[in-house]
C-alpha cells in the first residue's frame, strides 16, 4: 500500500470532518486546480436555486462562485482552510447568499479544493435586518430631541447631540470620560444613585423622575430622567434619557398662576352659557354678591346680580358697560361689567367700583375745600377743571379758567424774566410726562398784583402717551418768601452794622469773575475805646466806621464786617496802584475824628490786601486768610498802614505758625536754655548782677533769635509758662552763678506785658522764692516802660504786690515809650535801665549825651539806680562814667553766656 496516498486520504478525511459541522443542508463540491474541473454532489441545483438546470448549466455558475477561492488556493499551502460568502443572483432576479467553506488537498504538483456549499440566505437576511435595526436605532438616538447618554461605572461613555446641546458643550469630547455627577445638580445626586442601584437586571428601567442638570455656562436645566440597565461593549452600563421639562414646568406654573389669579382676583369672574346660565362663579363673585358658588352655578346670571344682564348685548356694544347691581342682602353696587365670548358661552368680569365712586365723591369734596389751587389740564393744553382755591389765587372765575390755556396767566422766574410758553411747568410735564415739584414762579394777576407761587405738576394717569393730561397744584408762598428773604438777609448780614457778614463775604468771593481783591481792615486802638468807654460807645463807633467804609467803595463792591473790629472790602477789577489809593482812602476815612456821646475819638486802621486773578486757584477762605495775614504784618510793622500779601509773607507766616507750634514743646524737649549777661558797677568795675536771657535752639532751624520767638510767645498764650520757666530756671541756677561770679551777685529776670496782666504772677514769684530760699532783695524783675503804661492802674497794683514780696523792680528800655519819671515816681521802682538806642549814640551825638545826662540826674533825684544798656566800646564807657551812671551792661562788659562759662571772680572791663 502507498503510504503517501494513505496519509493524503487521512488528511482529506479530516478536512471533510472539519467541514462537516457546516454541512447541514449543504452540498459538497471539489475543484481540481490542475484540470480546473469542478464536481459536486447531488443537491447543488436546488442549492443554487436552479433545480431544473443540467450539470453543464450548473458548472459555470459554481465556477463563478468558486473563483475567489480558486485564485487564493493556487498559492496557498496544502490543508489551508478558506471561507467565503457570495451572492448568487437567480434567473428571476432574486439573490441568494451561498457560504463556501473549503480546504486545499493534494501536494505541490497536484492540488485540489474540497469544500461545502451552504445556503445562508436566511441568516444573511437576518443579519442585515439586525444591522438595519441597529442603524435605525442609532438614527433615533442621534436625532432624538431628548438627551441620551450612557454611563458605565459612573463615567460617561456616550452622549448624543441633544446631550451636547443640553449641557452647552462644544463637542462630545468635553463630556465623555467625565463622571456623570459632574453634570448633575448636587441636590439631585442622592436620588439618582438610589434609582440606579434599584436597576439590577438588564432591561430594567426606572420610573420617570425630575432632576437638575448643570450646564457648562453655569446654568441649570430641569429635566425628566429615565434610567435603563443595559450593556456597553459587553459590560454593565446604564442608558439615561433626559427630557427638558423647563417649558412644561413654566406652562404648569402659568396655569397655576392663572388659576390662582381667578381664585384670588378682587374682581368677580363669572362664566355663563350662551343663554346666560352661570357655569363658573369665582371666590371674588361670592364676596361681591354675597352668594356661594354652590348656590350660583346653574342659575341665570341676571337673577344673581339683581339686575338685567345680557352678555351678548354687552359684547355687541363694545364689551364694557357700567350698571347698578344688588347684593344678596339688597345693598347697591356700582359695577363695571366687561364681557367676552368664550367657547359656547361668555365670561364676565364684574369690577366693584362702589368704593371708588364713593372715594371720587369724597375726593371732589376734599379738592374743593383745599387751600391749595388745583387745575386739571388736558392733553390739548386747555384747563378742564379748577377748584375754588385756584379761582381765589389766580383772581379769575372758574368759567373763564376752564377751556383756556394755562399760558394766558403771565409767569416770571425768580430773576424776573417772563417764562416762554414752552417753559411753563405744566407744558413741560404735559410734553415729557416728567413731574415738576415745587417750581417757584411769580404770577401777575388780572388786578395787577404779583404773588409768588410754588407750582407742582404731574401726569394724571401713569401712561406713556404724550401729550398727557396733567394735574397742576400751586400754593401762595408770597408771605413765606418774604420771611425767607428777611431770614436770608439776617443770616448773611451783620446785625450791628447791616454790612455783609462772613458767610456772604465768602459766598461773594467764591462766585468771583475777573480780578477780585480783598482789603482786610482792622481798627487800631479800638480796644482801648471799647474797654474804657464801654460796649455801647464801641457799637456806635463800629456803626460809624461801617458807614464810612460803605461810602469809600463803588456800588459794585462789597463791604462786610467779620466780627469785633475787623472789616472787609471786596473790590473787582482794580490795579495794584488803585488798591493802594483805596487803602489810604479807607485809612483817612477811619482816622477822621469820631464824635460819640460828646466825645471826640480817634482811630486808625491796619489793612491787608490780597488779590486773585481769574486763574487763581485760591478759594474765598484762602483769599480772606491771605489778606488777614497781610493785615497782621501791617500791625507788626507799626500799625496804621497797608501791606500787600505775597508768597514771601505767606512763607513768613507759615514759619511763624510752625515756630509757635514747636515753641509749645520746646521746654519739655529741653530746647530752651537761660544765658546770663553781666551787669557791672561803673565805679568798682565789679560784676554786681547778671541778667537772665532766654535762648531757643531749634532741632531743625538751630538758634532762633529772641527777637523772633519772644513776640510769638507774647502773641500766643505761651509767654506766661515760658516766663515761669525762666524765673524758676534762673533762681534754680543761682548757686552755680554765684559760685563763679560772687555770692553777693544779684539776678535779673525780664517780665513781659502779658505776664504783668496775669493774676497768677505774684503767687508764682512768691512760691518760687519760698521753695528755693533765695533772698528776695537779690532778685530783680525788669518791666518794660510800655508794659507799665499799657494799663497804669493794673500795672501799679501788680508792681506794688511784687514789691511787697521784697524783690527789686527795674524799668527796662526806658526812653522808648511815652512815660516820664514823674509818672514812674508813683510806682515802687528801684532801677531805671536806659535803652540801648540812646547809649549807642554816646560819643557821637551831643543830643544823646544830653538825654542820658537828664535821665541820670532825674533818676538819682528820686533815688533810682541807673543802668545803661548796650555798651559796646570804651568811648561809651567813658561818657557814662563822666555822666555819673551807676551800672553798665553790654558786649563791652560781657556777652551772654551759660552759667558754667561765666568768669570766676574776675572784674569786668567796666573799670577800664
C-alpha positions in Angstrom: 0.0 0.0 0.0 1.3 3.6 -0.9 1.9 5.3 2.5 1.7 8.8 0.9 -1.7 8.2 -0.6 -2.9 6.8 2.8 -1.7 10.0 4.5 -3.4 12.2 1.9 -6.6 10.2 2.3 -6.4 10.5 6.0 -6.0 14.3 5.8 -8.7 14.6 3.3 -11.0 12.7 5.6 -10.0 15.1 8.4 -10.8 18.1 6.2 -14.2 16.7 5.4 -14.8 16.1 9.1 -13.7 19.8 9.7 -16.2 21.0 7.1 -18.9 18.6 8.4 -20.3 21.0 11.1 -21.2 23.4 8.4 -22.6 20.8 6.0 -26.1 20.8 7.4 -28.4 21.4 4.4 -25.2 21.7 2.3 -23.7 20.2 -0.8 -20.1 19.0 -1.1 -18.0 20.0 -4.1 -14.4 19.5 -5.5 -12.3 21.6 -7.7 -9.2 20.2 -9.4 -6.7 23.0 -9.6 -4.7 21.2 -12.2 -7.6 20.5 -14.6 -9.8 23.4 -13.5 -12.7 20.9 -13.3 -15.4 21.2 -10.7 -17.5 18.4 -9.5 -20.3 18.2 -6.8 -22.7 16.0 -5.1 -26.4 16.0 -5.8 -28.4 18.8 -4.5 -26.3 21.6 -6.0 -29.0 22.6 -8.4 -31.5 23.1 -5.6 -28.9 24.9 -3.5 -28.3 27.3 -6.4 -32.0 27.8 -6.9 -32.0 26.3 -10.4 -33.5 22.8 -9.8 -34.1 22.2 -13.5 -30.7 23.0 -14.8 -28.3 20.4 -16.1 -24.8 19.9 -14.9 -23.4 21.8 -17.9 -25.6 24.8 -16.9 -24.7 24.5 -13.2 -20.9 24.2 -13.7 -20.3 27.8 -14.9 -22.5 29.2 -12.1 -20.5 27.2 -9.5 -17.1 28.0 -11.1 -18.1 31.7 -10.9 -18.9 31.4 -7.2 -15.6 29.5 -6.5 -13.3 31.8 -8.5 -12.1 33.8 -5.5 -11.3 30.6 -3.6 -9.5 29.1 -6.6 -7.3 32.1 -7.0 -6.4 32.0 -3.4 -5.8 28.3 -3.3 -3.3 28.2 -6.1 -0.8 30.0 -3.9 -1.9 28.5 -0.6 -0.3 25.7 1.4 -1.9 22.3 1.5 -4.6 21.9 4.0 -5.2 25.6 4.4 -8.8 26.5 5.1 -10.9 29.1 3.3 -14.4 30.5 3.9 -16.4 32.9 1.7 -20.0 34.1 1.4 -21.0 35.0 -2.2 -24.2 36.5 -3.5 -25.9 34.4 -6.2 -28.4 36.1 -8.5 -31.2 33.7 -9.6 -32.8 33.9 -13.0 -35.8 35.6 -11.5 -33.6 38.4 -10.2 -33.6 37.5 -6.6 -30.4 36.9 -4.7 -29.3 34.0 -2.6 -26.3 34.0 -0.3 -24.0 31.0 -0.6 -21.4 30.2 2.1 -18.4 28.4 0.7 -16.0 26.6 3.1 -13.0 24.7 1.6 -9.6 23.3 2.3 -6.6 22.7 0.0 -5.6 19.0 -0.5 -3.0 17.1 -2.6 0.6 18.1 -3.0 2.6 20.8 -4.8 2.2 19.0 -8.2 -1.5 18.2 -7.9 -3.7 20.3 -5.7 -7.4 20.4 -5.4 -10.1 22.2 -3.3 -12.6 20.2 -1.2 -15.5 22.2 0.1 -19.0 22.5 1.2 -21.6 25.0 -0.2 -24.4 26.1 2.2 -27.4 28.3 1.6 -27.1 31.1 4.2 -29.6 33.5 2.6 -31.9 33.5 5.7 -29.0 34.1 8.1 -27.7 36.9 5.9 -31.2 38.4 5.7 -31.5 38.2 9.5 -28.1 39.8 9.9 -29.0 42.6 7.5 -32.3 43.1 9.3 -30.4 43.4 12.6 -27.9 45.9 11.1 -30.8 47.9 9.7 -32.5 47.8 13.0 -29.3 49.0 14.7 -28.9 51.7 12.2 -32.5 52.9 12.7 -31.9 52.8 16.5 -28.7 54.8 16.0 -30.5 57.4 13.9 -33.3 57.6 16.5 -30.8 58.2 19.3 -28.7 60.6 17.2 -31.7 62.6 16.1 -33.7 62.4 19.3 -34.6 65.8 20.8 -34.1 64.2 24.2 -30.6 63.9 25.6 -29.4 60.3 25.7 -26.2 59.3 27.5 -24.6 56.1 28.6 -22.5 55.8 31.7 -20.5 52.8 32.9 -19.3 52.6 36.5 -20.4 56.3 36.9 -18.3 57.6 33.9 -20.0 58.8 30.7 -19.1 56.7 27.7 -21.5 58.2 25.1 -23.8 61.2 24.5 -26.0 62.1 21.6 -26.0 65.5 20.0 -29.0 66.6 22.1 -26.9 65.8 25.2 -24.2 68.1 23.9 -26.8 70.9 23.5 -28.4 70.2 26.9 -25.1 70.7 28.6 -23.9 73.6 26.5 -20.7 71.8 25.5 -18.8 72.4 22.2 -18.4 68.7 21.5 -18.8 65.2 23.0 -15.1 65.2 24.0 -16.0 67.7 26.8 -18.5 65.2 28.2 -17.3 61.6 27.5 -14.9 60.4 30.1 -16.2 62.6 32.9 -18.2 61.4 36.0 -21.9 61.8 35.4 -22.1 63.5 38.8 -20.2 66.5 37.3 -23.3 67.3 35.4 -26.0 66.6 38.0 -27.1 69.2 40.5 -25.8 68.2 44.0 -29.4 68.1 45.3 -30.4 65.5 42.6 -27.4 63.2 43.0 -28.7 61.1 46.0 -32.0 60.3 44.3 -30.2 59.5 41.0 -27.9 57.0 42.8 -30.9 55.4 44.5 -32.7 54.9 41.2 -29.6 53.4 39.6 -28.9 51.0 42.5 -32.5 49.6 42.1 -31.9 48.6 38.4 -30.3 45.1 39.0 -31.3 43.2 35.8 -30.6 44.1 32.1 -33.5 45.9 30.6 -34.8 47.2 33.9 -36.0 50.8 33.7 -36.6 53.5 36.4 -39.8 55.4 36.8 -39.6 59.0 35.3 -38.2 61.4 37.8 -37.1 65.0 37.8 -33.6 66.2 38.3 -31.4 69.3 37.8 -28.7 69.2 35.1 -25.7 71.6 35.3 -24.7 73.3 32.1 -21.2 74.4 31.1 -22.3 78.0 31.2 -23.3 77.7 34.9 -27.0 77.4 34.2 -29.3 74.7 35.4 -31.9 72.8 33.3 -34.9 71.0 34.7 -35.2 67.5 33.1 -37.3 64.4 33.4 -35.0 61.4 33.7 -35.5 57.6 32.8 -32.5 55.3 33.5 -32.3 51.8 31.8 -30.0 49.0 32.7 -28.1 47.9 29.5 -24.6 46.8 28.4 -21.8 48.7 26.7 -19.2 46.7 24.9 -20.3 43.6 26.9 -20.1 45.4 30.3 -23.0 46.5 32.5 -23.9 50.1 31.9 -26.8 52.5 32.2 -28.6 54.4 29.4 -30.2 57.6 30.6 -32.9 59.5 28.7 -33.3 63.2 29.7 -36.2 65.3 28.5 -36.1 69.1 29.1 -39.2 70.0 31.1 -38.4 73.7 31.6 -41.1 74.9 29.2 -43.5 72.3 30.6 -42.9 73.5 34.2 -43.3 77.1 33.1 -46.6 76.2 31.4 -47.7 74.4 34.5 -46.7 77.4 36.6 -48.6 79.7 34.3 -51.7 77.6 34.5 -51.3 77.5 38.3 -50.9 81.3 38.3 -53.9 81.8 36.1 -56.0 79.5 38.3 -54.8 81.4 41.4 -55.5 84.7 39.7 -59.0 83.7 39.0 -59.3 82.4 42.6 -57.8 85.4 44.2 -58.5 88.3 41.9 -60.7 91.0 43.5 -63.0 91.2 40.5 -65.9 88.8 40.2 -65.3 86.4 37.2 -68.4 84.7 36.0 -68.7 82.2 33.2 -72.1 81.6 31.6 -73.7 79.6 28.8 -75.0 81.3 25.7 -78.3 81.5 27.5 -76.8 83.3 30.5 -76.7 80.4 32.9 -73.8 80.5 35.3 -71.2 77.8 34.9 -68.3 79.3 37.0 -68.5 81.6 40.0 -65.1 82.6 41.5 -64.5 83.5 45.2 -64.5 87.2 44.4 -68.0 86.8 43.0 -69.0 85.2 46.2 -67.6 88.2 48.1 -69.0 90.9 45.8 -72.5 89.5 45.5 -72.8 87.6 48.8 -73.7 84.3 47.2 -71.8 81.0 47.4 -70.6 79.3 44.2 -72.7 76.2 45.0 -75.8 78.3 45.0 -74.9 80.4 42.0 -73.8 77.7 39.5 -76.8 76.7 37.3 -78.8 79.9 38.0 -79.4 82.7 35.5 -76.8 85.4 36.0 -79.4 88.2 35.9 -81.2 86.7 39.0 -77.9 86.5 40.9 -76.8 90.1 40.3 -80.2 91.6 40.9 -80.3 93.5 37.5 -80.8 92.8 33.8 -77.6 91.4 32.4 -77.3 90.3 28.8 -73.8 89.2 28.0 -74.4 89.1 24.2 -75.7 92.7 24.2 -72.6 93.9 26.2 -70.3 92.3 23.6 -72.2 93.9 20.8 -71.9 97.3 22.4 -68.2 97.1 22.8 -67.6 94.7 25.6 -68.0 97.0 28.6 -70.7 98.8 30.5 -71.5 100.2 33.9 -74.6 99.1 35.8 -76.1 99.1 39.3 -76.3 95.6 40.8 -77.5 94.4 44.1 -76.0 92.0 46.7 -77.9 89.2 48.1 -78.6 91.4 51.2 -80.1 94.2 48.9 -77.1 96.6 49.1 -76.5 98.7 46.0 -73.3 98.0 44.0 -71.8 100.2 41.3 -70.3 97.6 38.9 -68.2 97.9 35.7 -69.0 94.9 33.6 -66.7 93.6 30.9 -67.9 90.7 28.6 -66.2 88.5 26.1 -67.2 85.4 24.2 -65.7 82.1 25.2 -66.3 78.7 23.6 -70.1 78.3 23.6 -70.8 81.0 26.2 -69.4 84.2 27.8 -67.0 85.2 30.5 -68.0 88.3 32.6 -65.6 90.4 34.7 -67.5 92.4 37.2 -65.4 95.1 39.0 -67.0 96.5 42.1 -66.5 100.3 41.8 -68.7 101.2 44.7 -65.8 102.2 46.9 -64.0 104.1 44.1 -67.1 106.1 43.2 -67.6 106.9 46.9 -63.9 107.9 47.1 -64.3 110.1 43.9 -67.1 111.9 45.6 -65.0 112.4 48.7 -62.0 113.4 46.6 -64.1 116.1 44.8 -65.3 117.4 48.1 -61.7 117.5 49.5 -60.2 119.2 46.4 -63.0 121.8 46.6 -62.1 122.6 50.2 -58.3 122.7 49.7 -56.4 126.0 50.3 -54.1 124.8 47.5 -55.1 125.7 44.0 -55.7 122.6 41.7 -56.1 122.6 37.9 -56.6 119.6 35.6 -55.0 120.5 32.2 -56.0 118.2 29.3 -53.7 116.8 26.6 -54.8 119.7 24.4 -53.3 122.2 26.9 -56.7 123.6 27.9 -57.9 123.7 31.5 -60.6 121.1 32.2 -61.3 121.8 35.8 -60.4 124.2 38.6 -61.1 124.2 42.3 -62.3 127.2 44.3 -58.8 127.9 45.7 -57.5 128.2 42.1 -60.1 130.8 41.4 -59.1 132.8 44.5 -55.3 132.6 43.9 -55.5 133.3 40.2 -58.1 136.0 40.6 -60.2 134.5 37.7 -63.6 132.9 37.8 -63.9 129.2 37.1 -66.0 129.7 33.9 -63.1 131.8 32.5 -60.4 129.4 33.6 -62.0 126.2 32.2 -61.3 125.9 28.4 -58.4 128.4 28.4 -54.7 127.7 28.0 -52.5 128.0 31.1 -50.1 130.2 29.3 -52.7 133.1 29.4 -51.5 133.6 33.0 -48.2 135.6 32.9 -45.5 133.8 34.9 -42.0 135.1 35.8 -39.0 133.3 37.1 -37.1 134.2 40.3 -34.8 136.5 38.3 -37.8 138.4 37.0 -37.7 137.1 33.4 -41.1 136.2 31.9 -41.4 132.5 31.1 -42.0 131.4 27.5 -44.9 129.2 26.9 -42.7 126.1 26.5 -41.1 126.8 29.9 -44.4 126.7 31.8 -44.2 123.8 34.3 -47.5 122.2 33.1 -46.4 122.5 29.5 -43.2 120.6 30.2 -44.9 117.9 32.2 -47.6 117.5 29.5 -44.9 117.2 26.8 -42.5 114.8 28.7 -44.5 113.2 31.4 -41.8 114.2 33.9 -43.2 115.7 37.1 -42.2 119.2 38.3 -42.0 119.7 42.1 -42.0 123.0 43.9 -41.1 125.2 41.0 -41.2 128.8 42.3 -42.7 131.4 39.9 -44.2 134.8 40.2 -47.8 135.3 38.9 -49.2 138.6 37.8 -53.0 138.5 38.5 -55.5 140.4 36.3 -55.8 143.0 39.1 -52.1 143.8 38.7 -51.0 142.3 42.0 -48.0 139.9 41.9 -47.9 136.8 44.0 -45.3 134.1 44.4 -46.4 130.5 43.8 -44.9 127.1 44.4 -46.1 125.0 41.5 -46.1 121.2 41.2 -47.2 119.2 38.1 -47.6 115.5 37.5 -49.4 113.4 34.9 -52.9 112.5 35.9 -52.5 108.9 34.6 -49.3 106.9 34.6 -49.5 106.1 30.9 -46.7 106.7 28.4 -48.8 108.7 26.0 -47.9 112.3 25.3 -49.1 115.0 25.5 -50.5 113.9 28.8 -53.3 115.1 31.0 -51.7 117.0 33.9 -52.7 117.9 37.5 -51.3 121.3 38.5 -51.2 122.3 42.1 -50.0 125.6 43.4 -49.6 127.4 46.8 -49.3 131.1 47.6 -45.8 131.4 49.1 -45.6 135.2 49.0 -45.6 135.7 52.8 -43.3 132.7 53.3 -40.9 134.1 50.6 -40.9 137.5 52.3 -40.0 135.9 55.6 -37.3 133.7 53.9 -35.9 136.8 52.3 -35.7 138.5 55.7 -34.1 135.4 57.3 -31.7 135.2 54.4 -30.7 138.8 54.9 -30.3 138.3 58.7 -28.2 135.1 58.0 -25.9 137.0 55.6 -25.6 140.4 57.2 -24.1 141.8 60.4 -26.8 142.7 62.9 -24.9 145.7 64.3 -23.8 147.5 61.1 -26.1 146.0 58.4 -23.0 145.1 56.4 -22.3 141.7 54.8 -21.2 139.1 57.3 -18.6 136.4 56.9 -21.0 134.0 55.2 -21.9 136.5 52.5 -18.3 137.6 52.0 -17.2 134.0 51.4 -20.1 133.4 49.0 -19.2 136.6 47.2 -15.5 135.6 46.9 -16.4 132.1 45.8 -18.5 133.3 42.9 -15.8 135.6 41.6 -15.4 136.6 38.0 -12.4 138.5 36.8 -9.8 140.0 39.2 -11.0 140.4 42.8 -9.3 142.0 45.7 -9.9 141.8 49.4 -8.9 144.6 51.8 -8.9 143.3 55.4 -9.3 146.3 57.7 -8.6 146.0 61.5 -9.2 149.1 63.6 -6.2 150.3 65.7 -6.8 151.5 69.2 -10.5 150.4 69.1 -9.9 148.0 72.1 -8.9 151.0 74.3 -12.2 152.8 73.4 -14.3 149.7 73.9 -12.7 148.7 77.2 -12.6 152.3 78.6 -15.9 153.7 77.4 -18.0 150.6 77.2 -19.6 148.4 74.6 -22.4 150.9 73.9 -19.9 153.5 72.7 -17.9 150.8 70.9 -21.0 149.7 69.0 -21.7 153.3 67.9 -18.1 153.6 66.7 -18.4 150.4 64.7 -21.6 151.6 63.0 -20.0 154.9 62.1 -16.9 153.2 60.7 -19.1 150.8 58.8 -21.0 153.6 57.1 -17.7 155.4 56.3 -16.3 152.3 54.7 -19.5 151.9 52.7 -19.0 155.4 51.3 -15.4 154.6 50.4 -16.2 152.0 47.7 -18.1 151.7 44.5 -21.7 150.4 44.3 -20.5 147.1 42.8 -18.1 146.5 45.7 -18.9 144.7 48.9 -18.3 145.9 52.4 -18.6 143.4 55.3 -17.9 143.1 59.0 -16.4 139.8 60.1 -16.7 140.5 63.8 -15.2 142.6 66.5 -13.3 145.5 64.9 -12.5 143.5 61.6 -14.0 144.8 58.3 -13.6 143.6 54.8 -13.8 145.3 51.5 -14.2 143.3 48.3 -13.4 145.2 45.1 -13.4 144.0 41.5 -11.0 144.9 38.6 -8.7 147.3 40.5 -5.0 147.7 39.7 -2.2 147.5 42.4 -1.9 151.3 42.4 -5.7 151.8 42.7 -5.8 149.4 45.6 -3.1 151.3 47.4 -5.0 154.5 46.9 -8.2 152.9 48.1 -6.4 151.6 51.2 -5.1 155.1 52.1 -8.6 156.5 51.4 -10.0 154.0 53.8 -7.4 154.8 56.4 -8.1 158.5 56.1 -11.8 157.8 56.5 -11.3 155.7 59.6 -8.8 158.2 61.0 -11.1 161.2 60.7 -12.4 162.3 64.2 -15.4 160.5 65.5 -17.9 162.3 67.7 -19.8 159.9 70.0 -21.8 161.0 73.1 -20.0 164.3 73.3 -16.5 162.8 72.9 -14.1 163.2 70.1 -12.4 159.9 69.4 -9.6 158.9 67.1 -8.9 155.6 65.3 -6.5 154.3 62.7 -6.5 151.1 60.6 -4.1 148.4 59.6 -5.0 147.0 56.2 -4.0 143.7 54.5 -4.6 143.4 50.8 -4.9 140.2 48.7 -5.7 140.0 45.0 -6.9 137.0 43.0 -6.9 136.8 39.2 -9.3 134.6 37.2 -6.9 131.7 37.0 -6.0 131.9 40.7 -6.9 128.5 42.4 -7.4 130.0 45.8 -10.8 129.7 47.4 -12.7 132.5 49.1 -11.5 131.3 52.5 -7.9 131.4 51.2 -8.2 135.0 50.0 -9.6 136.0 53.3 -6.9 134.2 55.1 -4.1 135.8 53.0 -5.5 139.3 53.4 -5.7 138.6 57.2 -2.0 137.6 57.2 -1.1 140.8 55.4 -3.1 142.8 57.9 -1.2 141.2 60.8 2.0 142.1 59.0 0.9 145.7 58.8 0.3 145.7 62.6 3.7 144.1 63.3 5.3 146.9 61.2 3.8 149.6 63.4 0.1 149.8 62.6 -1.6 152.5 60.7 -0.5 151.2 57.3 -1.4 148.8 54.5 0.5 145.7 53.3 0.0 143.7 50.2 0.1 139.9 50.5 2.7 138.0 48.6 4.2 134.5 48.7 7.1 135.6 51.0 4.6 136.8 53.5 2.8 133.5 53.4 6.0 131.6 54.0 6.9 134.0 56.8 3.6 133.5 58.5 3.8 129.7 57.9 7.2 129.8 59.6 5.7 131.8 62.5 2.9 129.2 62.8 5.3 126.3 62.8 7.6 128.0 65.3 4.7 128.8 67.5 3.7 125.1 67.5 7.3 124.0 68.2 7.7 126.6 70.9 4.9 124.9 72.9 7.0 121.8 73.3 10.4 123.5 73.4 10.7 123.4 77.2 9.6 119.8 77.6 12.1 118.8 74.8 14.9 120.7 76.6 15.4 123.1 73.7 15.2 126.2 75.9 18.1 127.5 77.9 19.0 130.5 80.0 22.2 132.5 79.5 23.5 135.4 81.6 24.9 138.8 80.7 27.0 140.5 83.4 26.0 144.0 84.8 29.0 145.8 86.3 29.2 148.6 88.8 30.8 151.6 86.9 32.7 152.8 90.0 34.2 149.5 91.3 34.3 147.6 88.0 32.9 144.5 89.6 30.0 142.4 88.3 27.1 143.0 90.7 24.3 141.4 88.8 23.6 139.1 85.8 20.5 139.4 83.6 18.9 136.1 82.6 18.2 135.9 78.9 16.2 133.1 77.2 17.6 131.2 74.2 15.9 128.6 72.0 17.9 126.0 70.0 15.5 124.5 67.4 16.3 121.0 66.3 16.0 121.9 62.6 16.5 125.7 62.4 19.2 125.9 65.0 19.4 129.0 67.2 16.2 131.1 66.9 16.6 134.8 67.7 14.7 136.1 70.7 13.5 139.0 68.6 11.6 136.3 66.6 10.3 133.9 69.2 9.6 136.3 72.1 6.9 138.2 70.1 5.4 134.8 69.1 5.2 133.8 72.8 3.6 137.2 73.7 1.0 137.0 70.9 0.0 133.5 72.0 -0.7 132.1 75.4 2.9 130.8 75.8 4.6 133.8 77.4 3.3 133.1 80.9 4.6 129.4 81.1 7.8 130.5 79.4 8.3 133.4 81.8 7.6 131.0 84.7 10.3 128.6 83.2 12.9 131.4 83.0 12.1 132.5 86.6 12.4 129.0 88.0 15.5 128.2 86.0 17.3 131.4 86.9 16.7 131.0 90.6 17.5 127.3 90.4 20.9 128.1 88.8 21.6 130.9 91.3 24.1 128.8 93.3 26.1 128.0 90.2 26.1 131.6 89.0 27.2 132.9 92.4 29.9 130.2 92.7 31.6 131.8 89.7 30.7 135.5 89.9 30.4 136.0 93.7 27.9 135.2 96.4 26.6 138.8 96.5 25.7 138.7 92.8 22.1 139.7 92.1 19.8 138.1 89.4 17.7 140.0 86.9 14.7 138.4 85.1 12.5 140.1 82.5 8.7 140.3 82.8 6.6 140.6 79.6 3.4 142.8 79.4 1.3 139.7 79.3 2.9 138.4 82.5 2.1 141.7 84.2 -1.6 141.1 83.3 -1.5 137.6 84.7 -3.2 137.5 88.1 -1.2 134.4 89.0 2.2 136.2 88.6 2.6 137.4 92.2 1.7 133.9 93.6 4.2 132.2 91.2 7.0 134.6 92.3 6.1 134.0 96.0 6.1 130.2 95.6 9.4 130.2 93.7 11.1 132.4 96.4 9.7 130.2 99.2 10.7 126.8 97.6 14.3 128.0 96.6 15.0 130.0 99.7 16.7 132.8 97.8 16.8 136.2 99.4 14.1 138.4 97.7 16.2 141.5 97.7 18.7 139.8 95.4 16.1 139.2 92.6 15.4 142.0 90.1 12.3 141.9 88.0 12.6 144.0 84.8 9.4 145.5 83.3 9.3 147.5 80.1 8.2 151.1 80.1 5.3 150.3 77.6 4.1 147.4 79.8 3.7 149.9 82.7 1.9 152.5 80.6 -0.5 150.0 78.9 -2.8 149.9 81.8 -1.3 152.0 84.6 -3.8 151.1 87.3 -3.4 147.3 86.8 0.4 147.7 86.5 0.5 149.7 89.7 -1.4 147.0 91.7 0.8 144.2 90.3 4.1 146.1 90.9 3.1 147.0 94.4 2.3 143.4 95.2 5.6 142.2 93.8 7.4 145.0 95.8 5.7 143.7 98.9 7.4 140.3 98.4 10.8 142.1 98.8 12.0 141.8 95.2 13.7 144.7 93.4 11.9 146.2 90.4 13.5 147.8 87.3 12.0 149.6 84.4 13.6 148.3 81.2 14.1 150.1 77.8 13.4 153.5 79.4 13.0 156.3 76.9 11.3 154.3 74.2 7.7 154.9 75.5 5.7 158.0 76.4 6.1 157.9 80.1 8.1 160.3 82.3 9.9 159.8 85.6 7.2 161.9 87.2 4.7 159.2 86.2 7.1 156.4 87.2 7.7 158.0 90.6 4.3 156.8 91.7 5.4 153.2 91.3 7.7 151.4 93.8 10.7 151.1 91.4 14.3 150.6 92.3 16.1 151.0 89.0 16.0 152.6 85.5 17.7 150.9 82.5 18.4 153.3 79.7 17.6 151.9 76.3 20.5 151.0 74.1 19.3 153.3 71.3 20.5 156.3 73.4 23.7 154.6 74.6 24.8 153.6 71.1 25.0 157.4 70.1 27.1 158.5 73.0 30.4 160.0 71.9 28.9 160.8 68.5 25.7 162.8 69.2 25.5 165.7 71.7 21.7 165.3 72.0 22.1 161.6 73.0 24.5 162.7 75.8 22.1 165.4 76.9 19.3 162.9 77.1 21.3 160.4 79.1 22.5 163.1 81.5 19.0 164.2 82.1 17.7 160.7 82.7 20.6 160.0 85.2 20.0 163.2 87.0 16.3 162.8 87.3 16.7 159.1 88.4 19.1 160.0 91.1 16.8 162.7 92.2 14.1 160.1 93.0 16.7 157.6 94.4 16.7 155.2 91.4 19.8 153.3 90.3 20.6 153.9 86.6 21.9 151.1 84.3 23.0 151.8 80.7 22.3 149.0 78.3 24.2 148.2 75.0 27.6 149.5 76.0 30.0 148.3 73.3 33.1 150.4 73.4 35.4 152.4 75.7 34.2 155.7 74.5 30.7 155.0 75.6 32.0 153.7 78.9 34.0 156.9 79.5 31.0 159.1 78.7 28.7 157.1 81.1 31.3 157.3 83.8 31.5 161.1 83.4 27.7 161.3 83.5 27.7 159.5 86.8 25.8 156.4 85.5 25.7 153.7 88.2 25.9 150.4 86.3 26.6 149.3 82.7 25.7 146.3 80.6 26.7 145.3 77.1 29.2 143.4 75.0 31.9 145.7 76.3 31.2 144.2 79.8 30.5 140.7 78.7 28.4 138.7 76.2 25.5 136.5 77.3 26.9 133.1 78.2 25.9 129.8 80.0 26.2 129.8 83.8 29.2 127.4 83.7 31.1 129.8 81.5 30.7 133.0 83.5 34.1 134.5 84.6 35.2 133.2 88.0 35.6 136.1 90.4 37.1 138.3 87.8 36.3 142.0 87.5 34.7 143.3 84.3 36.1 145.8 81.9 33.9 148.5 83.4 36.7 149.9 85.4 39.0 150.2 82.4 
